[in-house]
Amino acid sequence: MNRQQILDLYQWGDGVCFRHPGTTTDTTVIRTLQPLSGPAEEIRACHACILAMEAARRAAAEGARIPYVPGRAGEMLG
Ligand SMILES: [Zn+2]
C-alpha cells in the first residue's frame, strides 16, 4: 500500500495538525474529545503525521505478529 492509498482512507479538510500548531493545512480528524462541559474538540493530523503514525502502527503490528489495518491512525493515541 503506497502513501496515496493510505491517505485516501481518510477524509481531508482545512485544519490545524495537533503536532504542527500555528499552520492551517490539509488535515483529517483522528479523534474527537468530548469534554464534560463545552463543545467537542477535534484532534486533527496532517499528511506527514498520518503517514508517520501509519508507519509506526505497521511496525508495531509486525512486531506483535498481528494484521496491520491502515486507516485507523487515531487508535495510536490510545
Ligand atoms: Zn502534522
N, CA, C, O and the ligand as a Tripos MOL2 file, in Angstrom:
@<TRIPOS>MOLECULE
protein
  313   311    79     0     0
PROTEIN
NO_CHARGES

@<TRIPOS>ATOM
      1 N           0.8580   -1.1970    0.0000 N.3       1 MET1
      2 CA          0.0000    0.0000    0.0000 C.3       1 MET1
      3 C           0.8920    1.2440    0.0000 C.2       1 MET1
      4 O           1.7320    1.4090    0.8840 O.2       1 MET1
      5 N           0.7060    2.1160   -0.9940 N.am      2 ASN2
      6 CA          1.5640    3.3020   -1.0620 C.3       2 ASN2
      7 C           0.9670    4.4730   -0.2750 C.2       2 ASN2
      8 O          -0.1340    4.3850    0.2680 O.2       2 ASN2
      9 N           1.7300    5.5710   -0.2330 N.am      3 ARG3
     10 CA          1.3140    6.7220    0.5760 C.3       3 ARG3
     11 C          -0.0630    7.2440    0.1730 C.2       3 ARG3
     12 O          -0.9080    7.5330    1.0210 O.2       3 ARG3
     13 N          -0.2700    7.3570   -1.1380 N.am      4 GLN4
     14 CA         -1.5400    7.9140   -1.5900 C.3       4 GLN4
     15 C          -2.7020    7.0100   -1.2170 C.2       4 GLN4
     16 O          -3.7730    7.4960   -0.8530 O.2       4 GLN4
     17 N          -2.5040    5.7030   -1.3020 N.am      5 GLN5
     18 CA         -3.5710    4.7720   -0.9290 C.3       5 GLN5
     19 C          -3.9160    4.8990    0.5490 C.2       5 GLN5
     20 O          -5.0810    4.8010    0.9330 O.2       5 GLN5
     21 N          -2.8960    5.1170    1.3730 N.am      6 ILE6
     22 CA         -3.1430    5.3100    2.8020 C.3       6 ILE6
     23 C          -3.8880    6.6200    3.0320 C.2       6 ILE6
     24 O          -4.8630    6.6620    3.7820 O.2       6 ILE6
     25 N          -3.4250    7.6900    2.3850 N.am      7 LEU7
     26 CA         -4.0700    8.9920    2.5680 C.3       7 LEU7
     27 C          -5.5230    8.9550    2.0900 C.2       7 LEU7
     28 O          -6.3790    9.6420    2.6470 O.2       7 LEU7
     29 N          -5.7990    8.1570    1.0620 N.am      8 ASP8
     30 CA         -7.1510    8.0640    0.5220 C.3       8 ASP8
     31 C          -8.1330    7.4200    1.5040 C.2       8 ASP8
     32 O          -9.3440    7.5030    1.3030 O.2       8 ASP8
     33 N          -7.6300    6.7850    2.5570 N.am      9 LEU9
     34 CA         -8.5040    6.1640    3.5520 C.3       9 LEU9
     35 C          -9.1110    7.1970    4.4910 C.2       9 LEU9
     36 O         -10.0340    6.8940    5.2470 O.2       9 LEU9
     37 N          -8.5890    8.4200    4.4390 N.am     10 TYR10
     38 CA         -9.0390    9.4700    5.3550 C.3      10 TYR10
     39 C          -9.7710   10.5650    4.5850 C.2      10 TYR10
     40 O          -9.5880   10.7330    3.3790 O.2      10 TYR10
     41 N         -10.5970   11.3000    5.3090 N.am     11 GLN11
     42 CA        -11.2910   12.4440    4.7230 C.3      11 GLN11
     43 C         -10.5540   13.7060    5.1110 C.2      11 GLN11
     44 O         -10.3010   13.9460    6.2920 O.2      11 GLN11
     45 N         -10.2080   14.5170    4.1200 N.am     12 TRP12
     46 CA         -9.3350   15.6630    4.3520 C.3      12 TRP12
     47 C         -10.0700   16.9910    4.2590 C.2      12 TRP12
     48 O         -11.0230   17.1560    3.4970 O.2      12 TRP12
     49 N          -9.5850   17.9360    5.0690 N.am     13 GLY13
     50 CA        -10.1450   19.2820    5.0400 C.3      13 GLY13
     51 C          -9.2060   20.2290    5.7580 C.2      13 GLY13
     52 O          -8.2920   19.7990    6.4600 O.2      13 GLY13
     53 N          -9.4360   21.5270    5.5780 N.am     14 ASP14
     54 CA         -8.5840   22.5170    6.2230 C.3      14 ASP14
     55 C          -8.6710   22.4090    7.7350 C.2      14 ASP14
     56 O          -9.7570   22.2570    8.2940 O.2      14 ASP14
     57 N          -7.5170   22.4900    8.3960 N.am     15 GLY15
     58 CA         -7.4980   22.4470    9.8510 C.3      15 GLY15
     59 C          -6.0780   22.6050   10.3450 C.2      15 GLY15
     60 O          -5.1630   22.8760    9.5680 O.2      15 GLY15
     61 N          -5.8980   22.4310   11.6550 N.am     16 VAL16
     62 CA         -4.5810   22.5760   12.2700 C.3      16 VAL16
     63 C          -4.1580   21.2280   12.8300 C.2      16 VAL16
     64 O          -4.8740   20.6250   13.6290 O.2      16 VAL16
     65 N          -2.9940   20.7600   12.4090 N.am     17 CYS17
     66 CA         -2.4660   19.4800   12.8630 C.3      17 CYS17
     67 C          -2.0680   19.5500   14.3340 C.2      17 CYS17
     68 O          -1.5170   20.5580   14.7760 O.2      17 CYS17
     69 N          -2.3410   18.4850   15.1020 N.am     18 PHE18
     70 CA         -2.0380   18.5110   16.5370 C.3      18 PHE18
     71 C          -0.5330   18.5690   16.8050 C.2      18 PHE18
     72 O          -0.1150   18.9960   17.8820 O.2      18 PHE18
     73 N           0.2760   18.1470   15.8450 N.am     19 ARG19
     74 CA          1.7240   18.2060   16.0290 C.3      19 ARG19
     75 C           2.3440   19.4360   15.3850 C.2      19 ARG19
     76 O           3.5110   19.7460   15.6240 O.2      19 ARG19
     77 N           1.5710   20.1310   14.5760 N.am     20 HIS20
     78 CA          2.0870   21.3010   13.8680 C.3      20 HIS20
     79 C           1.1590   22.4960   14.0910 C.2      20 HIS20
     80 O           0.5570   23.0010   13.1430 O.2      20 HIS20
     81 N           1.0410   22.9480   15.3430 N.am     21 PRO21
     82 CA          0.1220   24.0510   15.6180 C.3      21 PRO21
     83 C           0.5910   25.3320   14.9330 C.2      21 PRO21
     84 O           1.7790   25.5060   14.6630 O.2      21 PRO21
     85 N          -0.3520   26.2160   14.6590 N.am     22 GLY22
     86 CA          0.0030   27.5160   14.1000 C.3      22 GLY22
     87 C          -0.1200   27.5810   12.5970 C.2      22 GLY22
     88 O          -0.0170   28.6660   12.0230 O.2      22 GLY22
     89 N          -0.3390   26.4410   11.9310 N.am     23 THR23
     90 CA         -0.4630   26.4440   10.4810 C.3      23 THR23
     91 C          -1.7300   25.7070   10.0840 C.2      23 THR23
     92 O          -1.9700   24.5850   10.5280 O.2      23 THR23
     93 N          -2.5330   26.3380    9.2530 N.am     24 THR24
     94 CA         -3.6990   25.6530    8.7030 C.3      24 THR24
     95 C          -3.2740   24.9120    7.4460 C.2      24 THR24
     96 O          -2.6740   25.4880    6.5380 O.2      24 THR24
     97 N          -3.5960   23.6290    7.4090 N.am     25 THR25
     98 CA         -3.1830   22.8090    6.2790 C.3      25 THR25
     99 C          -4.2260   21.7360    6.0300 C.2      25 THR25
    100 O          -5.2790   21.7340    6.6680 O.2      25 THR25
    101 N          -3.9480   20.8310    5.1180 N.am     26 ASP26
    102 CA         -4.8640   19.7410    4.8310 C.3      26 ASP26
    103 C          -4.7560   18.7140    5.9650 C.2      26 ASP26
    104 O          -3.6930   18.1280    6.1750 O.2      26 ASP26
    105 N          -5.8320   18.5030    6.6770 N.am     27 THR27
    106 CA         -5.8010   17.6170    7.8490 C.3      27 THR27
    107 C          -7.0190   16.7070    7.8540 C.2      27 THR27
    108 O          -7.9910   16.9340    7.1330 O.2      27 THR27
    109 N          -6.9440   15.6760    8.6820 N.am     28 THR28
    110 CA         -8.0790   14.7850    8.8820 C.3      28 THR28
    111 C          -8.3250   14.6260   10.3740 C.2      28 THR28
    112 O          -7.3870   14.7170   11.1660 O.2      28 THR28
    113 N          -9.5540   14.3930   10.7660 N.am     29 VAL29
    114 CA         -9.8790   14.1970   12.1760 C.3      29 VAL29
    115 C          -9.4720   12.7840   12.5810 C.2      29 VAL29
    116 O          -9.9400   11.8100   11.9920 O.2      29 VAL29
    117 N          -8.6030   12.6680   13.5830 N.am     30 ILE30
    118 CA         -8.2220   11.3360   14.0400 C.3      30 ILE30
    119 C          -8.8870   10.9940   15.3660 C.2      30 ILE30
    120 O          -8.9270    9.8300   15.7630 O.2      30 ILE30
    121 N          -9.4020   11.9980   16.0410 N.am     31 ARG31
    122 CA        -10.0340   11.7290   17.3170 C.3      31 ARG31
    123 C         -10.9150   12.9160   17.6960 C.2      31 ARG31
    124 O         -10.5860   14.0650   17.3980 O.2      31 ARG31
    125 N         -12.0210   12.6320   18.3470 N.am     32 THR32
    126 CA        -12.8780   13.6890   18.8600 C.3      32 THR32
    127 C         -12.9560   13.5540   20.3740 C.2      32 THR32
    128 O         -13.3750   12.5230   20.9010 O.2      32 THR32
    129 N         -12.5440   14.6130   21.0620 N.am     33 LEU33
    130 CA        -12.6010   14.6050   22.5230 C.3      33 LEU33
    131 C         -13.8940   15.2830   22.9600 C.2      33 LEU33
    132 O         -14.2530   16.3460   22.4530 O.2      33 LEU33
    133 N         -14.5800   14.6620   23.8940 N.am     34 GLN34
    134 CA        -15.8100   15.2600   24.4020 C.3      34 GLN34
    135 C         -15.6000   15.6690   25.8530 C.2      34 GLN34
    136 O         -15.6840   14.8340   26.7540 O.2      34 GLN34
    137 N         -15.3270   16.9500   26.0840 N.am     35 PRO35
    138 CA        -15.1600   17.4130   27.4670 C.3      35 PRO35
    139 C         -16.4780   17.2830   28.2290 C.2      35 PRO35
    140 O         -17.5500   17.2050   27.6300 O.2      35 PRO35
    141 N         -16.3790   17.2620   29.5680 N.am     36 LEU36
    142 CA        -17.5920   17.1560   30.3780 C.3      36 LEU36
    143 C         -18.5220   18.3240   30.1060 C.2      36 LEU36
    144 O         -19.7430   18.1700   30.0860 O.2      36 LEU36
    145 N         -17.9340   19.4880   29.9000 N.am     37 SER37
    146 CA        -18.7460   20.6370   29.5150 C.3      37 SER37
    147 C         -18.0960   21.2910   28.3120 C.2      37 SER37
    148 O         -16.8770   21.2440   28.1530 O.2      37 SER37
    149 N         -18.8970   21.8900   27.4830 N.am     38 GLY38
    150 CA        -18.3640   22.5610   26.3090 C.3      38 GLY38
    151 C         -18.4600   21.7100   25.0730 C.2      38 GLY38
    152 O         -18.8520   20.5440   25.1320 O.2      38 GLY38
    153 N         -18.1030   22.2930   23.9590 N.am     39 PRO39
    154 CA        -18.2380   21.5930   22.6750 C.3      39 PRO39
    155 C         -17.1710   20.5220   22.4840 C.2      39 PRO39
    156 O         -16.1090   20.5860   23.1030 O.2      39 PRO39
    157 N         -17.4460   19.5480   21.6410 N.am     40 ALA40
    158 CA        -16.4720   18.5130   21.3080 C.3      40 ALA40
    159 C         -15.2550   19.1490   20.6460 C.2      40 ALA40
    160 O         -15.3620   20.1530   19.9410 O.2      40 ALA40
    161 N         -14.1040   18.5440   20.8880 N.am     41 GLU41
    162 CA        -12.8550   19.0820   20.3690 C.3      41 GLU41
    163 C         -12.2560   18.0650   19.4040 C.2      41 GLU41
    164 O         -12.0900   16.8950   19.7490 O.2      41 GLU41
    165 N         -11.9350   18.5140   18.2050 N.am     42 GLU42
    166 CA        -11.3820   17.6050   17.1990 C.3      42 GLU42
    167 C          -9.8660   17.6090   17.2390 C.2      42 GLU42
    168 O          -9.2460   18.6720   17.2760 O.2      42 GLU42
    169 N          -9.2640   16.4260   17.2310 N.am     43 ILE43
    170 CA         -7.8220   16.2870   17.0760 C.3      43 ILE43
    171 C          -7.5620   15.9780   15.6150 C.2      43 ILE43
    172 O          -8.0780   14.9920   15.0880 O.2      43 ILE43
    173 N          -6.7660   16.8110   14.9510 N.am     44 ARG44
    174 CA         -6.5380   16.6460   13.5190 C.3      44 ARG44
    175 C          -5.0680   16.3800   13.2390 C.2      44 ARG44
    176 O          -4.2010   16.8040   14.0030 O.2      44 ARG44
    177 N          -4.7850   15.6860   12.1550 N.am     45 ALA45
    178 CA         -3.4050   15.3870   11.7790 C.3      45 ALA45
    179 C          -3.2030   15.6490   10.2890 C.2      45 ALA45
    180 O          -4.1140   15.4440    9.4870 O.2      45 ALA45
    181 N          -1.9920   16.1070    9.9180 N.am     46 CYS46
    182 CA         -1.6780   16.4170    8.5260 C.3      46 CYS46
    183 C          -1.1830   15.1660    7.7950 C.2      46 CYS46
    184 O          -1.0240   14.1070    8.4030 O.2      46 CYS46
    185 N          -0.9440   15.2940    6.5070 N.am     47 HIS47
    186 CA         -0.4880   14.1620    5.6930 C.3      47 HIS47
    187 C           0.7490   13.4960    6.3040 C.2      47 HIS47
    188 O           0.7910   12.2780    6.4780 O.2      47 HIS47
    189 N           1.7630   14.3260    6.6300 N.am     48 ALA48
    190 CA          3.0370   13.7780    7.1220 C.3      48 ALA48
    191 C           2.8230   13.0150    8.4220 C.2      48 ALA48
    192 O           3.4110   11.9530    8.6260 O.2      48 ALA48
    193 N           1.9850   13.5530    9.3000 N.am     49 CYS49
    194 CA          1.7650   12.8990   10.5940 C.3      49 CYS49
    195 C           0.9700   11.6100   10.4290 C.2      49 CYS49
    196 O           1.2550   10.6220   11.1050 O.2      49 CYS49
    197 N          -0.0170   11.6050    9.5470 N.am     50 ILE50
    198 CA         -0.7660   10.3730    9.2910 C.3      50 ILE50
    199 C           0.1680    9.2870    8.7660 C.2      50 ILE50
    200 O           0.1050    8.1410    9.2120 O.2      50 ILE50
    201 N           1.0400    9.6490    7.8120 N.am     51 LEU51
    202 CA          1.9540    8.6500    7.2510 C.3      51 LEU51
    203 C           2.9260    8.1460    8.3160 C.2      51 LEU51
    204 O           3.2540    6.9590    8.3410 O.2      51 LEU51
    205 N           3.3890    9.0370    9.1980 N.am     52 ALA52
    206 CA          4.2970    8.6210   10.2690 C.3      52 ALA52
    207 C           3.5820    7.6920   11.2430 C.2      52 ALA52
    208 O           4.1480    6.6930   11.6850 O.2      52 ALA52
    209 N           2.3330    8.0250   11.5750 N.am     53 MET53
    210 CA          1.5690    7.2030   12.5150 C.3      53 MET53
    211 C           1.2430    5.8410   11.8970 C.2      53 MET53
    212 O           1.2950    4.8160   12.5770 O.2      53 MET53
    213 N           0.9100    5.8380   10.6140 N.am     54 GLU54
    214 CA          0.6220    4.5660    9.9480 C.3      54 GLU54
    215 C           1.8760    3.6860    9.8830 C.2      54 GLU54
    216 O           1.7950    2.4700   10.0560 O.2      54 GLU54
    217 N           3.0250    4.3040    9.6330 N.am     55 ALA55
    218 CA          4.2750    3.5370    9.5890 C.3      55 ALA55
    219 C           4.5700    2.9290   10.9550 C.2      55 ALA55
    220 O           5.0220    1.7880   11.0510 O.2      55 ALA55
    221 N           4.3110    3.6990   12.0130 N.am     56 ALA56
    222 CA          4.5530    3.1990   13.3700 C.3      56 ALA56
    223 C           3.5730    2.0760   13.7070 C.2      56 ALA56
    224 O           3.9470    1.0950   14.3510 O.2      56 ALA56
    225 N           2.3190    2.2180   13.2730 N.am     57 ARG57
    226 CA          1.3250    1.1680   13.5340 C.3      57 ARG57
    227 C           1.6950   -0.1130   12.7970 C.2      57 ARG57
    228 O           1.5350   -1.2210   13.3090 O.2      57 ARG57
    229 N           2.1990    0.0760   11.5710 N.am     58 ARG58
    230 CA          2.5750   -1.0880   10.7810 C.3      58 ARG58
    231 C           3.7270   -1.8430   11.4420 C.2      58 ARG58
    232 O           3.7120   -3.0710   11.5250 O.2      58 ARG58
    233 N           4.7240   -1.0920   11.9090 N.am     59 ALA59
    234 CA          5.8700   -1.7130   12.5760 C.3      59 ALA59
    235 C           5.4230   -2.4150   13.8570 C.2      59 ALA59
    236 O           5.8860   -3.5130   14.1660 O.2      59 ALA59
    237 N           4.5200   -1.7740   14.5990 N.am     60 ALA60
    238 CA          4.0340   -2.3660   15.8460 C.3      60 ALA60
    239 C           3.2540   -3.6440   15.5630 C.2      60 ALA60
    240 O           3.3890   -4.6350   16.2810 O.2      60 ALA60
    241 N           2.4320   -3.6160   14.5040 N.am     61 ALA61
    242 CA          1.6410   -4.8000   14.1590 C.3      61 ALA61
    243 C           2.5580   -5.9520   13.7490 C.2      61 ALA61
    244 O           2.3410   -7.1020   14.1320 O.2      61 ALA61
    245 N           3.5890   -5.6220   12.9640 N.am     62 GLU62
    246 CA          4.5110   -6.6710   12.5350 C.3      62 GLU62
    247 C           5.2590   -7.2460   13.7400 C.2      62 GLU62
    248 O           5.4800   -8.4540   13.8280 O.2      62 GLU62
    249 N           5.6460   -6.3550   14.6710 N.am     63 GLY63
    250 CA          6.3540   -6.8070   15.8560 C.3      63 GLY63
    251 C           5.4990   -7.7150   16.7130 C.2      63 GLY63
    252 O           5.9990   -8.6590   17.3260 O.2      63 GLY63
    253 N           4.2000   -7.4280   16.7540 N.am     64 ALA64
    254 CA          3.2730   -8.2070   17.5780 C.3      64 ALA64
    255 C           2.6700   -9.3640   16.7900 C.2      64 ALA64
    256 O           1.8870  -10.1470   17.3260 O.2      64 ALA64
    257 N           3.0420   -9.4670   15.5050 N.am     65 ARG65
    258 CA          2.5250  -10.5160   14.6140 C.3      65 ARG65
    259 C           1.0040  -10.4890   14.5360 C.2      65 ARG65
    260 O           0.3440  -11.5280   14.5620 O.2      65 ARG65
    261 N           0.4670   -9.2870   14.4420 N.am     66 ILE66
    262 CA         -0.9780   -9.1510   14.2220 C.3      66 ILE66
    263 C          -1.1660   -8.4110   12.9000 C.2      66 ILE66
    264 O          -0.2670   -7.6970   12.4560 O.2      66 ILE66
    265 N          -2.3220   -8.5770   12.2750 N.am     67 PRO67
    266 CA         -2.5290   -7.9250   10.9740 C.3      67 PRO67
    267 C          -2.5180   -6.4090   11.0950 C.2      67 PRO67
    268 O          -3.0710   -5.8370   12.0340 O.2      67 PRO67
    269 N          -1.8790   -5.7790   10.1310 N.am     68 TYR68
    270 CA         -1.8660   -4.3100   10.0630 C.3      68 TYR68
    271 C          -3.0760   -3.8610    9.2640 C.2      68 TYR68
    272 O          -3.2630   -4.2840    8.1240 O.2      68 TYR68
    273 N          -3.8910   -3.0130    9.8510 N.am     69 VAL69
    274 CA         -5.0640   -2.4730    9.1660 C.3      69 VAL69
    275 C          -4.9230   -0.9630    9.0830 C.2      69 VAL69
    276 O          -5.0810   -0.2820   10.0970 O.2      69 VAL69
    277 N          -4.6290   -0.4190    7.9080 N.am     70 PRO70
    278 CA         -4.4630    1.0280    7.7830 C.3      70 PRO70
    279 C          -5.7950    1.7550    7.8620 C.2      70 PRO70
    280 O          -6.8530    1.1530    7.6800 O.2      70 PRO70
    281 N          -5.7390    3.0520    8.1350 N.am     71 GLY71
    282 CA         -6.9490    3.8640    8.1510 C.3      71 GLY71
    283 C          -7.4620    4.1460    9.5470 C.2      71 GLY71
    284 O          -8.5450    4.7080    9.7090 O.2      71 GLY71
    285 N          -6.6980    3.7650   10.5540 N.am     72 ARG72
    286 CA         -7.1420    3.9570   11.9460 C.3      72 ARG72
    287 C          -6.0590    4.6070   12.7800 C.2      72 ARG72
    288 O          -5.7760    4.1630   13.8930 O.2      72 ARG72
    289 N          -5.4500    5.6600   12.2490 N.am     73 ALA73
    290 CA         -4.3190    6.2750   12.9470 C.3      73 ALA73
    291 C          -4.7190    6.7820   14.3340 C.2      73 ALA73
    292 O          -3.8760    6.8380   15.2290 O.2      73 ALA73
    293 N          -5.9780    7.1490   14.5260 N.am     74 GLY74
    294 CA         -6.4110    7.6660   15.8170 C.3      74 GLY74
    295 C          -6.2230    6.6730   16.9480 C.2      74 GLY74
    296 O          -6.1150    7.0610   18.1110 O.2      74 GLY74
    297 N          -6.1850    5.3920   16.6110 N.am     75 GLU75
    298 CA         -6.0020    4.3750   17.6560 C.3      75 GLU75
    299 C          -4.6240    4.4470   18.2930 C.2      75 GLU75
    300 O          -4.4100    3.9280   19.3880 O.2      75 GLU75
    301 N          -3.6740    5.1020   17.5900 N.am     76 MET76
    302 CA         -2.3400    5.3010   18.1410 C.3      76 MET76
    303 C          -2.3810    6.1110   19.4170 C.2      76 MET76
    304 O          -1.5240    5.9550   20.2870 O.2      76 MET76
    305 N          -3.3760    6.9770   19.5320 N.am     77 LEU77
    306 CA         -3.4230    7.8840   20.6670 C.3      77 LEU77
    307 C          -3.9900    7.2120   21.8950 C.2      77 LEU77
    308 O          -4.0980    7.8360   22.9510 O.2      77 LEU77
    309 N          -4.3480    5.9720   21.7770 N.am     78 GLY78
    310 CA         -4.8520    5.2320   22.9120 C.3      78 GLY78
    311 C          -6.2350    5.6560   23.2960 C.2      78 GLY78
    312 O          -6.8030    5.1180   24.2460 O.2      78 GLY78
    313 ZN          1.3800   17.2200   11.2540 Zn       79 ZN79
@<TRIPOS>BOND
     1     1     2 1
     2     2     3 1
     3     3     4 2
     4     3     5 am
     5     5     6 1
     6     6     7 1
     7     7     8 2
     8     7     9 am
     9     9    10 1
    10    10    11 1
    11    11    12 2
    12    11    13 am
    13    13    14 1
    14    14    15 1
    15    15    16 2
    16    15    17 am
    17    17    18 1
    18    18    19 1
    19    19    20 2
    20    19    21 am
    21    21    22 1
    22    22    23 1
    23    23    24 2
    24    23    25 am
    25    25    26 1
    26    26    27 1
    27    27    28 2
    28    27    29 am
    29    29    30 1
    30    30    31 1
    31    31    32 2
    32    31    33 am
    33    33    34 1
    34    34    35 1
    35    35    36 2
    36    35    37 am
    37    37    38 1
    38    38    39 1
    39    39    40 2
    40    39    41 am
    41    41    42 1
    42    42    43 1
    43    43    44 2
    44    43    45 am
    45    45    46 1
    46    46    47 1
    47    47    48 2
    48    47    49 am
    49    49    50 1
    50    50    51 1
    51    51    52 2
    52    51    53 am
    53    53    54 1
    54    54    55 1
    55    55    56 2
    56    55    57 am
    57    57    58 1
    58    58    59 1
    59    59    60 2
    60    59    61 am
    61    61    62 1
    62    62    63 1
    63    63    64 2
    64    63    65 am
    65    65    66 1
    66    66    67 1
    67    67    68 2
    68    67    69 am
    69    69    70 1
    70    70    71 1
    71    71    72 2
    72    71    73 am
    73    73    74 1
    74    74    75 1
    75    75    76 2
    76    75    77 am
    77    77    78 1
    78    78    79 1
    79    79    80 2
    80    79    81 am
    81    81    82 1
    82    82    83 1
    83    83    84 2
    84    83    85 am
    85    85    86 1
    86    86    87 1
    87    87    88 2
    88    87    89 am
    89    89    90 1
    90    90    91 1
    91    91    92 2
    92    91    93 am
    93    93    94 1
    94    94    95 1
    95    95    96 2
    96    95    97 am
    97    97    98 1
    98    98    99 1
    99    99   100 2
   100    99   101 am
   101   101   102 1
   102   102   103 1
   103   103   104 2
   104   103   105 am
   105   105   106 1
   106   106   107 1
   107   107   108 2
   108   107   109 am
   109   109   110 1
   110   110   111 1
   111   111   112 2
   112   111   113 am
   113   113   114 1
   114   114   115 1
   115   115   116 2
   116   115   117 am
   117   117   118 1
   118   118   119 1
   119   119   120 2
   120   119   121 am
   121   121   122 1
   122   122   123 1
   123   123   124 2
   124   123   125 am
   125   125   126 1
   126   126   127 1
   127   127   128 2
   128   127   129 am
   129   129   130 1
   130   130   131 1
   131   131   132 2
   132   131   133 am
   133   133   134 1
   134   134   135 1
   135   135   136 2
   136   135   137 am
   137   137   138 1
   138   138   139 1
   139   139   140 2
   140   139   141 am
   141   141   142 1
   142   142   143 1
   143   143   144 2
   144   143   145 am
   145   145   146 1
   146   146   147 1
   147   147   148 2
   148   147   149 am
   149   149   150 1
   150   150   151 1
   151   151   152 2
   152   151   153 am
   153   153   154 1
   154   154   155 1
   155   155   156 2
   156   155   157 am
   157   157   158 1
   158   158   159 1
   159   159   160 2
   160   159   161 am
   161   161   162 1
   162   162   163 1
   163   163   164 2
   164   163   165 am
   165   165   166 1
   166   166   167 1
   167   167   168 2
   168   167   169 am
   169   169   170 1
   170   170   171 1
   171   171   172 2
   172   171   173 am
   173   173   174 1
   174   174   175 1
   175   175   176 2
   176   175   177 am
   177   177   178 1
   178   178   179 1
   179   179   180 2
   180   179   181 am
   181   181   182 1
   182   182   183 1
   183   183   184 2
   184   183   185 am
   185   185   186 1
   186   186   187 1
   187   187   188 2
   188   187   189 am
   189   189   190 1
   190   190   191 1
   191   191   192 2
   192   191   193 am
   193   193   194 1
   194   194   195 1
   195   195   196 2
   196   195   197 am
   197   197   198 1
   198   198   199 1
   199   199   200 2
   200   199   201 am
   201   201   202 1
   202   202   203 1
   203   203   204 2
   204   203   205 am
   205   205   206 1
   206   206   207 1
   207   207   208 2
   208   207   209 am
   209   209   210 1
   210   210   211 1
   211   211   212 2
   212   211   213 am
   213   213   214 1
   214   214   215 1
   215   215   216 2
   216   215   217 am
   217   217   218 1
   218   218   219 1
   219   219   220 2
   220   219   221 am
   221   221   222 1
   222   222   223 1
   223   223   224 2
   224   223   225 am
   225   225   226 1
   226   226   227 1
   227   227   228 2
   228   227   229 am
   229   229   230 1
   230   230   231 1
   231   231   232 2
   232   231   233 am
   233   233   234 1
   234   234   235 1
   235   235   236 2
   236   235   237 am
   237   237   238 1
   238   238   239 1
   239   239   240 2
   240   239   241 am
   241   241   242 1
   242   242   243 1
   243   243   244 2
   244   243   245 am
   245   245   246 1
   246   246   247 1
   247   247   248 2
   248   247   249 am
   249   249   250 1
   250   250   251 1
   251   251   252 2
   252   251   253 am
   253   253   254 1
   254   254   255 1
   255   255   256 2
   256   255   257 am
   257   257   258 1
   258   258   259 1
   259   259   260 2
   260   259   261 am
   261   261   262 1
   262   262   263 1
   263   263   264 2
   264   263   265 am
   265   265   266 1
   266   266   267 1
   267   267   268 2
   268   267   269 am
   269   269   270 1
   270   270   271 1
   271   271   272 2
   272   271   273 am
   273   273   274 1
   274   274   275 1
   275   275   276 2
   276   275   277 am
   277   277   278 1
   278   278   279 1
   279   279   280 2
   280   279   281 am
   281   281   282 1
   282   282   283 1
   283   283   284 2
   284   283   285 am
   285   285   286 1
   286   286   287 1
   287   287   288 2
   288   287   289 am
   289   289   290 1
   290   290   291 1
   291   291   292 2
   292   291   293 am
   293   293   294 1
   294   294   295 1
   295   295   296 2
   296   295   297 am
   297   297   298 1
   298   298   299 1
   299   299   300 2
   300   299   301 am
   301   301   302 1
   302   302   303 1
   303   303   304 2
   304   303   305 am
   305   305   306 1
   306   306   307 1
   307   307   308 2
   308   307   309 am
   309   309   310 1
   310   310   311 1
   311   311   312 2
@<TRIPOS>SUBSTRUCTURE
     1 MET1         2 RESIDUE 1 A MET
     2 ASN2         6 RESIDUE 1 A ASN
     3 ARG3        10 RESIDUE 1 A ARG
     4 GLN4        14 RESIDUE 1 A GLN
     5 GLN5        18 RESIDUE 1 A GLN
     6 ILE6        22 RESIDUE 1 A ILE
     7 LEU7        26 RESIDUE 1 A LEU
     8 ASP8        30 RESIDUE 1 A ASP
     9 LEU9        34 RESIDUE 1 A LEU
    10 TYR10       38 RESIDUE 1 A TYR
    11 GLN11       42 RESIDUE 1 A GLN
    12 TRP12       46 RESIDUE 1 A TRP
    13 GLY13       50 RESIDUE 1 A GLY
    14 ASP14       54 RESIDUE 1 A ASP
    15 GLY15       58 RESIDUE 1 A GLY
    16 VAL16       62 RESIDUE 1 A VAL
    17 CYS17       66 RESIDUE 1 A CYS
    18 PHE18       70 RESIDUE 1 A PHE
    19 ARG19       74 RESIDUE 1 A ARG
    20 HIS20       78 RESIDUE 1 A HIS
    21 PRO21       82 RESIDUE 1 A PRO
    22 GLY22       86 RESIDUE 1 A GLY
    23 THR23       90 RESIDUE 1 A THR
    24 THR24       94 RESIDUE 1 A THR
    25 THR25       98 RESIDUE 1 A THR
    26 ASP26      102 RESIDUE 1 A ASP
    27 THR27      106 RESIDUE 1 A THR
    28 THR28      110 RESIDUE 1 A THR
    29 VAL29      114 RESIDUE 1 A VAL
    30 ILE30      118 RESIDUE 1 A ILE
    31 ARG31      122 RESIDUE 1 A ARG
    32 THR32      126 RESIDUE 1 A THR
    33 LEU33      130 RESIDUE 1 A LEU
    34 GLN34      134 RESIDUE 1 A GLN
    35 PRO35      138 RESIDUE 1 A PRO
    36 LEU36      142 RESIDUE 1 A LEU
    37 SER37      146 RESIDUE 1 A SER
    38 GLY38      150 RESIDUE 1 A GLY
    39 PRO39      154 RESIDUE 1 A PRO
    40 ALA40      158 RESIDUE 1 A ALA
    41 GLU41      162 RESIDUE 1 A GLU
    42 GLU42      166 RESIDUE 1 A GLU
    43 ILE43      170 RESIDUE 1 A ILE
    44 ARG44      174 RESIDUE 1 A ARG
    45 ALA45      178 RESIDUE 1 A ALA
    46 CYS46      182 RESIDUE 1 A CYS
    47 HIS47      186 RESIDUE 1 A HIS
    48 ALA48      190 RESIDUE 1 A ALA
    49 CYS49      194 RESIDUE 1 A CYS
    50 ILE50      198 RESIDUE 1 A ILE
    51 LEU51      202 RESIDUE 1 A LEU
    52 ALA52      206 RESIDUE 1 A ALA
    53 MET53      210 RESIDUE 1 A MET
    54 GLU54      214 RESIDUE 1 A GLU
    55 ALA55      218 RESIDUE 1 A ALA
    56 ALA56      222 RESIDUE 1 A ALA
    57 ARG57      226 RESIDUE 1 A ARG
    58 ARG58      230 RESIDUE 1 A ARG
    59 ALA59      234 RESIDUE 1 A ALA
    60 ALA60      238 RESIDUE 1 A ALA
    61 ALA61      242 RESIDUE 1 A ALA
    62 GLU62      246 RESIDUE 1 A GLU
    63 GLY63      250 RESIDUE 1 A GLY
    64 ALA64      254 RESIDUE 1 A ALA
    65 ARG65      258 RESIDUE 1 A ARG
    66 ILE66      262 RESIDUE 1 A ILE
    67 PRO67      266 RESIDUE 1 A PRO
    68 TYR68      270 RESIDUE 1 A TYR
    69 VAL69      274 RESIDUE 1 A VAL
    70 PRO70      278 RESIDUE 1 A PRO
    71 GLY71      282 RESIDUE 1 A GLY
    72 ARG72      286 RESIDUE 1 A ARG
    73 ALA73      290 RESIDUE 1 A ALA
    74 GLY74      294 RESIDUE 1 A GLY
    75 GLU75      298 RESIDUE 1 A GLU
    76 MET76      302 RESIDUE 1 A MET
    77 LEU77      306 RESIDUE 1 A LEU
    78 GLY78      310 RESIDUE 1 A GLY
    79 ZN79       313 GROUP 0 **** ****
